[in-house]
Amino acid sequence: MAMAASDVAISLVICSSLPVLSVEKFLSPGKHARIEKAVNDLQNILNTSKLLESSTNDGQQSCDCRPCLLDQARHAVDMADKLLLEASRHLKSGKGPLAKIRTLVHFMLPRICIHATIKMALDFVTIVEDLSTHLSQMQDLSQDPLNLDKTAALWNAHRGSVRWDGKVESDIVGREDEVTKLLAQLIGEDGNPDALSLRVISVVGEEAIGKTALVRSVFNRLEIGHSFQCRIWVHVPEEFTMKDLLVEIMKQLAVQELKDLEHKGEENIKEIIHESLVELKYLVVFDNLRKVEDMDKFMILLGDSRRGSRVIITTRIPEIPSLIDPLASPVELNELDADGRECLLRECGTIADDPGLKARILSKCSGSPPRILLLGGLAVASSDSSAAMVDQLADNATLSDIVSLSYHKLPSLLKPCLLYLCLFPKESVIPIRRLFRLWHAEGWVRASPFTAKECFEELAGRNLVQVVRRRKLGGRPKSCRVPSFIYDFLCEMATQLGLLQIHSNTERTDHSEKSEVSRGGPLWTAKYEDDKREDHQHSGIRLQHLRSYVSFYKKKLGTRLIDMEELLWPLIAKGDCGLLRVLDLEGVYKLRLPDRLGNVLPNLRYLGLRWTALDSIPESVGNMSGLETLDLKYTNVRNLPSSIWTVKSLQHLYMNEVRFDDSTSHRKPSAKYLSNLQTLWGLYIEAAKSPMLDVLNEMTRVEKLGLTCSSPVVKDATERISKLTMIRSLKLRSRDLFGQPSDLNLSDLTGLVSLLDLYLLGGLPRGDSLKLLPQNLRILTLSMSGLDDNPMPVLGGFQSLEILNLLGGSYTGKKLICGSGSFPSLRVLKLWKLEGVEDACVHENALRCLEQLEIKNCGVLTSIDSLDRIESLKQIRLIKVKEELATNIKGGLTRKVFIKEEQLIPLLPLGRQPKINDEGMDVNHD
């Protein structure tokens, strides 16, 4: 175990620490090139030797050199940190009115220190080169073992056929009987008077037997979504405060009283929750319940209004179900039977076709679903050596044994990526978008030949992470979660390595004195909630060696987070944070950032301020020369320093309708500074002579663009956009001086063959404006387009279109007709606030792949003919429409389709005409 810890420590050191030696301002070109080559060589040889070690039973040869290499690597971390900190201080000294004086006074000592540091670094490079040569000879590699392509080929061969198979965490196998029993207790039988009473259903089984997976699979089912008006999931931690769980429930209720929760007492919050739930048919899950006393507290919130509401608890304690309800029949989960085990193993790939290997795996797993999935994923990844790898485990191996083996058999490149996941709170849903940006900022995928997507799919294929949701377009992963038993292992490993520090009001992990990576302190710090322990001081967070600071502190919605500022301001004042690469404060409300933030964080790559409601950011942000991602989405920031366009490393810029007009742009953007930009979201171009129009010309690699224009600018802007051949997603809005939707006079966009997702807000000219759109679109959203001719004949010919959203004012006609054979690939159709449409019709063989239909605020629509022809249709959602429409749709269907109705407009007495307001509602209706 110690040797495996040393191995991952070496990999982490090389990936995250040694690249800082490449500080061009302090190295001659020759020394710079030598250091850079040595770092790359060591990274590649470690990858290669680890692969060879993983594919054999005897890794002794390479292990002989690991203690020496580890010691040198740890020493290199210290030298690299000193060098980068000195470089940061030097860069800071060059700013401000007293810069020249400070430079003259403090010139000699830093230069002496830097020269000493460089000498130590170069001594280390010599050792690295010797070790690389020695290891190459021992591994009997070719004379050019450090070729990146060869390393990639080795890892691809090692990976075998393991990859994410497209399944999400709610797709379970082998529990069909338990699913049927749980569904029966949730939905009940028609006509049974007891079905309307509130019931508590218990799912009980030993640890990691699949209770949570079973309940999630049912919780996410289509029929459950249509049966309950409100669904709430609460994970019950081992230690928790009642107010934390109450806030979590309120978030899922989406009530209006979310702001200023800090000033509301527990009883007040309980009252709000109770009043909200009593009006609904709800389903609430309390996952991982440990004490029946806790359930008593929860039940106070849940009034029984005899609407058929249900509560599910999962617990590993067999006595709890009878204590809650002596007459209830719990759903008990035991080990899978023989058929269930084989069926589940078959989900892991072709290994189930090998009788010998299948028997080996199942003999180690005792019918436990997590064990089968982990060992099956590992066997697929191990390819030819899978049998020998499985034999390393004892019969009936524990879950922790299999988790440990799965982790230690990961290639070195993947271990830091997996360990980094324990920064996120336990059981939390992790956005893939955020995770990939953080991985890249930390450098885990930067030095490898593999993308973040490939690394993630490898982890998912090994069943070490679970995909929670897929994107509608293409089915790519949208969010993920780490199973709790794996999360516990990763936290222990990361703490043991001295990588992780967590601050919360229930736990605090501290840097281990026996750290194998960093002698100075943890590299990653996460803050979950306010740490109210008396011994907690912000100085306890060791700043000097910190690489990532990530906050998930979102409890005080509507309240400024003063204690976070108390951390940031001393951090800036001391200037000890020059190594920081990630500062992620997403969701922290109204944080006040120090003016000098950008001057003292020269190595920051990721600055995440999404959902912070900030009004401004410091001008100094434009001085962050290494910044790759700046995320200001869902903030109130409307101005950015024009110097942001000179950050050559910038790849992803998320904003919220930010202007760069002539009065604020003192620095004209240049092509050389925009060549790396891949995402530009939330730009506002108002003036016809805005320099931002030139920016559109230079973003040759941009893939995702969100742009708002004044109406006179649209034609020019879209002319320039039409030349961005790599663009995949475009959101284009036109607004007038008062912020209202205006005309969208488009240029021809048909040449954008890579464009898959298009959102247009604004009035489209009469005539053939829809024919200016690319035919290869997969998602199209139209809003306020003002089309008076039926758009379906044109749009129906888009052969690849999968999702069509016709939103408010997009079509003003009375009839919506889908002609024969139209929309051959469409899966989702949304019709929102089409106030003039009275009826719709689907002709033969139209919409043949449609699965979801949603109609909202279409106040005069009364019928859609021939929906029964669409055999693929699974669900229909009707919101704020006439009861007559719902009645006609249900009457025209001869097979089962899930129909969810919300706030329908009742049928009116004869002679009474409705008066429809701007939201499509009858204002005369009580």
N, C-alpha and C positions, 0 to 999 in steps of 0.2 A: 504493500500500500504506500509506503514511504517513497519507494522508487517511482511509482505511478504519479504521486504528487509532485515529485521532482520533475518528471517528464512534462507535465502540464505547466509547471512553473516556468520551465525553460521556454516552452512554446509561447506562453503569455509574455514573457520578457522580450523575446525577439519581436513578436507581433506589435506590442504596444509601446515598448520603451526604446529600443535601439534606433528606430527611425529618427528620433530627435537628435541623433548625432549629426544628421545632415543639415547643419546650420551654415548656409553658404557664406554669411557675412563674416564668419570667424574661421573659415577654412580656405586654404588655397584650392584651386581647382583640382590639383593632383591628389591632395589629401581627402578632399570631399569625395572624389570618385572612388578612392580606395576604401574609405569607410562604407560608402553606399554598396559597393560590390561585396564587401565582407559580410555586411548585414544580410543582403539577399542570398549569398551563398549559404550562410548558416541556416537561414530560414528553410531553404530548399533541401539541404541535407538532413535537417531534422524531420521534415515531412517525409522524405524518402526512407530514412532509417526507421521511422515510426511505422510506416506502411509495411516494411519488410518484417519488422518485429511482430506486428499484428497478424501477419499471415503465416507465422510459424509458431511452433510450440516453444522454441528456445530463443529468447531475446537476450541471452546472457552477454553476448559479445558487445552489443551496443550499450548495455547497461553498465559495463565496466568503466566506461568513460563518463557516465552521467554525473557522478558526484563532483568530479573536477570541473566539468562543464557548468554545472549548476552554480558552484562557488564563483566561477569567473563571470557567469551571467548576472548573478546578484551584485557583484562588484561593478559590473558594467551599468546596471540600473542606477546605482549611486552616482557614477561618473556622468551618465547621460542626464540625470536630473540636474546635477550641478551646472552642466554646460547650458542646458536649456534655460534654467533660472537666471544664469548670468546673462544669457542672450536677451531674455525678457527685460531684465533691469537696464541693460544697455539701450534697448529700444525705447523704454520709458524715458530714459534720461535725455533722449533727443526731442522731447515734446515740451512745449511751454516756454515762457519768456526767459527763464533762468537756465535753459538747457545748456547753452554754451559754457556758462560758468561752472555748472555741475560737471560737465564733461571734462573741463580742464582740471578741476580739483580732484575728481575721482577717477582719472584716467589710468594711472599706473597700476594700482592694486587689482582692479578687475582684469586688466590684461595679463598680469602675472598669473592670477588664478585661472584664467581661461587657458593660457599656455600650459599650465600644469595639468589641467583637465584634459586638454587635447592629447598631451603626451600619454596620460593614463589610457585614454581611449584608443590611441594608436597601438599601445602595448597590448591591449585586449584584442585588437584586430589581428595582430600577429598570432596570438593564441588561437583565435577563431579559425584563421587560415590553416594552421597546423592541425587543429582538430578535424576540420573538414576533410583535409587530405587523408588523415589517419582513418577516419570513419569510412571514407570512400573505399580505401584499400581493404578494411576489415569486412565491409559489406560486399566486397567483390563486385563493385559497380564498374561501369565503364569509365574511361579516362575523362569523360565530361559528364559527371554525375549531377551537376548542378543546373542542367538545362531545365528551364521552367516547363517546357512542353513535355519533357520526359517525366517530370514530377506529376504533371496533370494526367498523363497517360497511366502512370502507376496508380494514382488515386481512382481514376475512372475504372480501371480493372478491379481494384479492391472493392469498389462500391457494389459491383455486381449489378443486380437488377433492382436494388432498393430505391424507392421513390414514393412520394405521396400519391396515393391511389384515388384521390378526389373525395374520400369519405370525410365526414365531420363527426364530432364527438357523439352526436345523438344517433349515429348509425351503429346499432349494436347487433350482435349475432349470438344466437344460442339461448336467448331469454324470452322466446316467443310466448310461453305459457305464463310467465310472470307479467309480461306486458298486457296480455289479455285480461288477467285478473285485475291489474291496476286500472285499466281502462273501464272495466265493468263497474268498479267502485267509484270512479270519477263521474262517469256520465249517467249511470243508473238506468233503470228500466222505465219506459213510458207508463204512466198511470200508477206508479208506486208512490203513495203519499209520503213515505219516508225519504224519498229521493230529494225532496225540497229542503230537508233539514241539513244544517251544517254538520259535516262529518270530518273526523280526523283519521287519515289513513297512514298506517305505519309501514315503512319498508325497513326490514331489519336483516342484518347479516354481519359477519365478521369484517375486520378491517380490510379494505382494498379487495372486496369481493365483487364490486360493480354496482353498488347501490345508487351512487350519484349518477353514473352513466345510464342506468335503467330509468331513473326518474326524469333525467334530462331528455331521453329519447321520447318519452311520453309527453312531457311538458311542451316539446317543440312540434308535436304532431299537428297536422292541419285541423283535425276534428276537435282537438282541445282548444286551439285558437278560436274556432268558431263557436264553441260551447260556453266559453267564459269571457265576460266583458273585460276582465282585468286579470293579468297573471304577474305574480311577484315571486322572485327567487331570493332567498336570504341564506347565505352561508354563515353558520354559527361558529365563530372561532372558539378555541379553547379558553381564551380570555377575551372579554369584550366589555364595553360599556353599553348600557341599554340605549343611550342616546345615539351612539354610532349606528346601531341597527335600526332605530327609528328613522334616522335620516336616510338610510339606505332604502327603507320601505317608501318613504315620501318621494324619493327620486323616481322610483318606478311607478308611483301613482301619478306623477306629473302634475301635482297640485300647484296652485299659484302661490302658496305660502312658503316657497323654498327660500326666499331671501330673509336675511336677518334671523336665521335659526339660532345663532349664538345667544340671542336675547329672548328666546322662547324657552320656557321650562319644559321638563319631560311631560308633565301632565297636559300641558297645552298641546304639545305635539301628538300625544296619544289621542287627544280629543279630535284633532284634525283628521288623523288617520281613521279613527272609528267612524266619524261622520261621512268620510269619503267611501269607505268600504260598505257601509250598511245600505247604500243605494245601488250596489253592484252585485252581480254574480261573479265571484272572484275565486281564483285558485292561488294559494300561498304555499310555498315550499320552504320548510326550515331544514336545511341540509346540515347533517352532522350534529344532531342534538345529543348532548351528553347528560343533562340533568332534567328530571321531570319538573323541577322547580322553575326552570327557565321557561318551560312550556306554559306553566300557569301564568307567567307574566305576559307571554305572547297572546294567550287566549283572551285576555282582557281587551285587546285591541279589536278582536274579531267578533262583531255582533252577528247574531243569527237572524236574518230577516226572511228566512225560508225562501230563498231564491235558488237553492241548489249549490251553494258555495262549498268548496272543499279545501282542506288543509292536508298537506303531505309532510311527514317527517321522515328523515332517514337517520338511523342510529345503529351503532354496533352493540348496544346494551340490550339484551333480550328482555329484560324486565320492564323497560319503559312503555312498550305498547299497552300492556295490560293495566298499568298504572294510569294511563291517560284515558283509556276506554276499555273496561273489562269485557265488553261484549263484541269488540271489534275483531276482525279477522285480518291480522297483518300479512303483508306480502313478505315471505321469507326467502332470502337468497342463500342458496347453498352452492357447493362446488358444481361445475358443469358436469353433465353425464358424458358418456363416451362419444355420443353423436355430436353433442354440443361442442366438445373439445376439438374434434376433427373439423367441424364446420368453421369454428373460429380460427383455427390454424390455417385453414385454406384461404382466409382473408389476407394472410401475410405473403402469399405468392406461391410459387411453384414448389417450394420445399415440401408441401403436403403430398406431392407426388413421389417422394422418396420414402418408401416404407421404413427403412432403417433410421433415417434422420427424424422422421415424424415420431417414431416410437421413443427415440432418445429425448426429444423435446418434451413430449407429453409426460414422460416418466419423471421429469424434473418439476412439473408445474402443479400437480395435485388438483387439476380442474379449476385453477384460479385464472379468470380472464386477463387481469393485468400481467400475470407471469407469462401466459401463453403469448400474448401480443408482444411483450418485450423480447422474449427469447426467440420468437419467430422472426421479428424484425431484425434482431441481431444475426440470426442464422442466414437470412437472405443477404445481409450486408457483408457477411464473412465469406460468402461464396464457397470456394473449394475447401476452405479450412473450417467450415461450419461444424462438422461432426466433431473434430478435435476440440473446438472451442466449447461446444455443449458438454463434452465429457469432463471439462474442468470443474463443472458443478456437481455437487453431491445430489443423490436422489432426494426428491422432496425439498429442493433448495428453497430457502426463504425468499420472500419478495425483495428484501434488502440485498441479498446475495446477487440476485439477477439484475437489480438496478445498478449495483456497483460494477458488475461485469459489463453491462451495456455501456456505462459511462467510460470505463477504463479502456474499452476496445474501440472507442471513437478515434478517428484520425485527429492529430494534433490541431489541425485547422478548425475543427468543429467544437472542441472543448470550450474555448473562450466564448463562442457564440451561445452555447448552451448555458454555461455558468452565468452569463450576463442576464439571463431571464429571471434570475432570483432577485434582481432589483425591483421587479414589479411585485405588488402585494399578492399574497397567497390567494389562489382561486380567482384572481382577477382576469378579465378578458383583455388581451393585449392586442392593440391594433398593429397589423402587419406593417402598415405605412410607417408608423413610429418606430417599430423595432428595426426595420431595415435601415432607416436613417441613422439610428444610434449605432448599430453594428458598423456601418461605414465610417461614421465619425470616430469611433474608437480604433479603427484600423484592422478589425478582425478579418474583413474580406478584402481590404485594400491590397495586402501583400500576396494574396492568393490568386490563382487563375480562375477562381470560381465566383460567381455572383452571389449576392445575399439570397436570392430566390433559390439557387441550387443548394446552398447550405441549409436553408430552411426545409426544403423538400426532403433532404437527406435525414434531418432530425425527425420530421413527421413520418417518413417511411420507416424509421426505426421505432416509431411509437413512443418517442421521448417527449414530444409535444403533440397536442391535439388541435386540429382546426375546428374552430367554433362556427364560423360563418364563411360562406363563399361569396365572391362578388357575382352580381347578376350577369355581368358581361364576362364570358369566358370561364366562369367557375373558379377563378383564381382565389387563393386564401385571402380573406379580409381580416380575420381576427383569429387568435389562438389562445390556448391556455395550457399551463403546465399541470399535469396531475399532481395532487397534493403530496403523494408519497415520493414522487420524483423531486418536487419542489423542496421538501424537507432535506433530502439528500444533497441537493445542489447548494442549499444555504449552508449546510454543515461543511461541505467541501470548500466553498468560497471563503467561509470564515476561517477554516483551517489554513488556507493558503494566504490569509491576510488580505484578501481582496475586498471584502464586503463589510460595510457598517450600516446598520439600520437603526433609525430613531423613530419610535412610536410611543404611544402612551401605554402599551401593553408589553412591549419587548424592546430590547436594545442589544444588538450584537456588536461586540467590540473587537478591535484588531487583536489578533493572536500574537503573543510575544514570540511564538515559534513559527512565525510566518516564513514560508519558503519562497516568497516572491519579493516583497517590498519591505525593507527594514524600517522605512520611515513612517509607514501608516497605510491604511487601506486605499486602494485605487478607486473604489466605487462607494458612494454614500447615497442611501435612499432615505427620504423622510416621508413617513406615512401620516402621522398625526402629531399633535403637540405632545412632546415628552415632558410630563409634569413631575417626573422624579426630581427629588430635591438635589441630587448630585449631578443633574444634567446641566451642562454649560455648553454654549456653542463652541468654546475653545476645545471641547472634547472631540470635535470633528477635526481631524488632522488635515490641514489644508495643503501643506507644502507638496505632498506627493499625490494629491487627489487628481484623478483623471475624469471622473464622472460624478456629477451631482444631479440627482433626479428626485423631484418632489411629486408626491401623490396626495398632498395635503389639500383636500377639497371640502372639508367639513363646513367651514365657516362661509357658506355661500352668502354673498352680499356684504361680507365684512372684510375689511382690509386685514392682511396678515402681517401684523407688526413684528412677530417673532422671526419671520423669514427675513425681514429687512434687518433685524438685529444680527442675523448671520451674515448677510451679504455685505453690509457696510463695513464691518471690521475686516472681512475677507478682502475687500477692495483697498482699504486703508493700509493694511499690512503689505499688500503686494506679493503675498506668498502663494498665489494661485496661478503662476505662469504655466503650469503643466496641464491645467484644466482644458479638456477637449469637449466635454458635454455639460451644458447647463440647461436642464430641461425642467421648466416650471409650469408646464401645461396644466391649466385649471386652477392655478393659485390666483385668488381674486385681488385685483387692484394693487399689485405689488409696485412699489416705488423703486426704480432702478437708479443706482448711483451714476452721476454724470461721467465719471471716469471709467465706466465699465469696459468700454472697448479698448482703452489704453493699457489696462492691466491684464487683459486676457488675450494676448497676441496669438496663442495657439488654439483658441476656441474654434471648434469646427461645427458645433451644433448649438444653436440658441433657440429653445422652444418656449414660446410665450402664447401659444394657442389657448383660447378661452380664458384669458386673464383679465379681460375688460380694461386693459391699459389704454390710457389716452395719448401717451407719447412714449418715445424711447430716446435714450441719449444720442446726441450727435456723434459721440465717439464710436458707436457701433460700426460706422463706416471705416474705422481704423483696424478692424479685425481682419488682418490680411489672410488668415487661413480659413475663414468662415466658409462652410459648404452649404449649410441649411439655416435659414432664418425664417421662423414660422410665426407670423403675426395674424394668422387667420382667426376670425371671430374676436377681434379686439376693436377698440375705437381709434386706433392709430391711423391718422390720415396724411401724415407727412413723414418722409424718410430723408436722411441726408443724401444728397446726390453722390457723395463719395462711395455709396454702396455699389455703384456701377463700376468702380475701379477695383473691386475685390475679384481677382482673377480666378480664385478657387470656388466662387459661388456657383452652386448647382441648382438649388431649390429655394425659391423665394415665394413665400405665401403671405399675402397682404389682404386688406379689406377696403378696396376702392381707394387706393393711395394715388395722389396726384404728384406729378413731377412737371409742373409747367415752367414757363420761362422765368418766373419770379423766384423760383426755388432751386432751379437747376444751374448751379454755378460751374459745374463740370460736365462737359459734353461726353456722353458715353462713347466708348471706342470698341471696335469689333474685337480687339484682342482681349478685352475684359469680359466679353459676353459669350465667348466660344464654348464655355463649359455649361452654360445655363440650360437646364433640362426642364425646369418647372418655373413658370411665372404666373402667379395666380393673384387676382385682385388689383390689377393695374387700371387706373382711370385716366383716359386721354380726353381732354376737354377742348384744347385749342387746336386749330387747324395746322399751326406751325409748331406744335409741341415736339421737342427733341425725342420724345418717346416713340414717335412714328419711325424714326431712324433706328431705334432699338429693335423694333420688329424686324427690320431688314437683317440685322446682324445675328439674331438668335438662331443660327443654322441647325443647332442640335435640340431645340426645344421640342418636348413631347406633350406637354400639358400647359395650356394657356387659358387663363380666365381674364377677360377684358371687358371693361365698360367704356363706352364712347358717347360723346355728344353726337347728335344725329348728323351734322355736316361732316364728321370725321369718319363715319362708318365706311363709306365707299373706299377712301384712301387706305384705311386700316385693313380692310378685307383684301384689297389688292395686294398688300404686302404679305398678309397671312397666307395667301394662295401660293406663295413661293416657299413656305416652310414645309418641306417635303417629309419631315420626320414626325410631324405633329399627329398625335393619336387622340387627344381630348381637347375640345374647344368649347368654352362658354362665352358667348358674346351677348352683351346687353347694350341697348341704346336708351339714354335718358335725356330729358330736356333740362332746362335751367332750374326747374322746380323738383327735379328728381323723379318725374313721372316717365313711364315708358314712352319712347318716341319712335320715329321711323327707322327701320333697318334696310338701308339701300345697299344690298350686297353686291360684291363682285362675284365673278364666276369661281366657285370653289370645287368644281368637279375634278380638278387635277390632284386633289389631296387624297391619294389612294390609301394612305396610312391612317386617315382620320376615321375613327370608329365611334366616337361619342361626341354628339353635337347638341348644344343647348342654345336656343335663340330666344331672346326676349325683346320684343319690339315689333312694330307694324311692318309687315312685308308688302311690297308694292303689288298692285293688281297684275294679273298676267301669269307669266311663267316663272315666278320667283322660286318656286320649289324645285324647278329643273336646274337651278344653279347649285344645288347641293350634291355632294358626292354620292354615288349609287351604292357604295360599299359600307355605308353606315350600319352600325349594329344597335346603337341607342340614339333616338332622336326625341328631343323635348322642344315643343313650341309653346310660347306663352305670349299673349297679347298680340298675336300676329295679325288679327283682323281679317282673316281669309273669308271671303264670302262665297267662293266656289268650293264644292265638296273636295277636300284634299285627298281623299282615299284613292281615286284613280291613279294619281301620280305616286303617292307614297306606297301604295300597294305593289308597285313594280320594283321597289327596293328589295332585291332578292335576299340580302343578308340581314335585314332589319329584324331584331329580336325584341326590342322594347320600344314602344311608342307612347309618349306622354303628351296628350293634347290638353293643355292647361287653360286657365281662365282667359277668355277672349281670343283664343287661337283660331276659332271658327265661329262665324256668326250666322251661318245658314240654318235652315229648318230640318234638312234631312241629311243623315250620315249613312252612306251606302258603301259597303265593301263588295266590290264586283267579283265575279267568278274567278277563282284561282289567285286572287290577290293575297298579299302578305304570306308567302309560303313558309317563312321562318319565324314569324312573330310569336313570342311566348307570353308577353305582358302587354296589356292595353289599358291605359288610364285615361278617362274622360272626366275632367274637372271643370266645373263652372262654365259649361257651354250653355249659356242661358237661352239661346234661340233654338236649340235642337229639340224637335218635338218627337221624332221617331227615327229609328235606325234599323238597318236591314243587313243581313249577312247572306250573300248569295252562295250557291253551291261551290264547294271546294275552296272557299275563302277561309282564311285564318285557321288552316288545318292543324297548326301546331300550338294554338293558343291554350295557355294553362291558367292564366289569371286575368280577370276582368274587374276593374274598379271604376265605379261611377259615383261622382261626388258633386253635390251642389248643382245638379242639372235639373232645375226646378220645373221645367215643362215637359221633360222627356217622359213618355208614358209607355213605350214599348220598344223592344228590340226583337225583331222577327228572326226565326230560324237559328237561334243559338243551339238548339238541339243537334244541329248538323255537326257541331264542333266536338268530335269525340274525345279530343285531348283536354277539354276544359275541366279543371279541377275545382276552382273556387271563384266565387263572385262576391264582391264587397260592395254594398249599397249604403251610401252615407248622405243624409239630408236630401233624399229624393222622394218622389211621390210613392205612397203605398200602392197605387195603381200599377206603377212600374214593377215593383217587387212581385205583386200578384200575377201580372202577365208573364214575367220571366219564369216564375215557378210553375205556372200552368203550362208553359210551352216546353218544359223539360220532361223527358220520359225516363231519365236515369238519374242516379245520385250525383249531385254537384253540391259542394258546401257553399251555402249562401249566408253571409253575415250581414245583418241589417242594423244600422245605427241611425237614430234620430230621424225616422221616416216622417214624411209629411202626410197626415191623415187625409182620407177621402173627404171631400167637402159636400155639404148638402146641396141639392139642386138649386140653381139660381144664384149661388154664391161663388164669386170669382176670386181667385187668389191675387194678392198684391205682392210681387216678388221684389225683394231689396237687392242691393249690390252683391250680397253673398249667396243669392239664389234661394232665400228663405221667404216664406209667406209672413209678412209683418202683421197680418190680421189674425194669425193663428195664436191662440192662447198657449 
